[in-house]
Amino acid sequence: MTLAINPIEVASFGISAGAVFGLLALGLVLIYRTTGVMNFGHWAIGLVAVVSYAWLTGEGMLPQAALPICLLLAMGAGVAAYRLVFKRIARSNQIIVILVAVGIAQFYSSLAALVLGFRPFTRLPPWLPMATLEVAGMRLRMSDVYTIGVGLAIAVGFFFWFRVSRSGQALRAVAQNREAAVLAGIDDVRYSSLAWAIGSGLAALALLIIMPHSAGQQGGLITTFDLTPLGTLLIPAFGAALVGGLVNLPMALVGGVFFGLTREFLVLAPAPWSELRTSVAAILIVVLLLLRTERFFATRQELEALEA
């Protein structure tokens, strides 16, 4: 006997996961568009916030009070990675950039294990409401509802800031033509650091949404002895970023929702298609790379700036 699965419930799971992927993708795109770095250490910089959250709540601080502190620490870690490492290497050779990013990821994950004392498991208390809402016979997790709301609010606020504010306009100028922006008096290092701070904060928030709420009322667990598998969260996020050609921020968010829904709706597919949930993101990434989606969103100036 099999239990019936409500498609609307599955959609809520998918949109919630998509919001997390979208936040990760926004950070990836912002950093890449501004500084030309494809940051494969994105997850590990966000991990700084998760480890700080585990330590602060373990010392008795309320989760809601620890949250902003942890976000600031992750933003500082991202700026440090840019200022001390990525600013000093040539971005024209993406192989070197990727290898350095992997090294940064290993450094931060090793530091995380050190801070947590190499304990096998570390519990993360939830900070979002974990109740279940019943509507018309459907059971929706409040954490999913809040995740969708938080993701939407941050996306709208970010896009408004990016288009209207002086800082957002300066970031767009640096992304489109770095040399012209510098000649116009824009401090490219300062605004690149700002992009890394915001991107790292988005990664931290994404991980802090998904990880402390993975086991319901019990919170979440991280296996301190091997943090590297957390990097698999970047696979659908990278795919979401590719939907917008790694340069279009709104399409990165749309891509996140697309990847989240695709993964969750495969639950409804008959075997063996339902077993593709873990690999569908990688398959879609190959398709998006072959399509070269950057052609549809990036100007020639932007592509030249990224390669410079």
Secondary structure as GFF3:
##gff-version 3
##sequence-region A 1 308
A	DSSP	alpha_helix	7	35	.	.	.	ID=ss1
A	DSSP	alpha_helix	42	58	.	.	.	ID=ss2
A	DSSP	alpha_helix	63	84	.	.	.	ID=ss3
A	DSSP	three_ten_helix	86	88	.	.	.	ID=ss4
A	DSSP	alpha_helix	94	115	.	.	.	ID=ss5
A	DSSP	beta_strand	121	124	.	.	.	ID=ss6
A	DSSP	beta_strand	132	135	.	.	.	ID=ss7
A	DSSP	beta_strand	138	141	.	.	.	ID=ss8
A	DSSP	alpha_helix	142	164	.	.	.	ID=ss9
A	DSSP	alpha_helix	166	176	.	.	.	ID=ss10
A	DSSP	alpha_helix	178	183	.	.	.	ID=ss11
A	DSSP	alpha_helix	188	210	.	.	.	ID=ss12
A	DSSP	three_ten_helix	216	218	.	.	.	ID=ss13
A	DSSP	beta_strand	220	223	.	.	.	ID=ss14
A	DSSP	three_ten_helix	228	233	.	.	.	ID=ss15
A	DSSP	alpha_helix	234	243	.	.	.	ID=ss16
A	DSSP	alpha_helix	249	265	.	.	.	ID=ss17
A	DSSP	three_ten_helix	266	268	.	.	.	ID=ss18
A	DSSP	three_ten_helix	273	278	.	.	.	ID=ss19
A	DSSP	alpha_helix	280	291	.	.	.	ID=ss20
A	DSSP	three_ten_helix	293	296	.	.	.	ID=ss21
A	DSSP	alpha_helix	300	307	.	.	.	ID=ss22
###
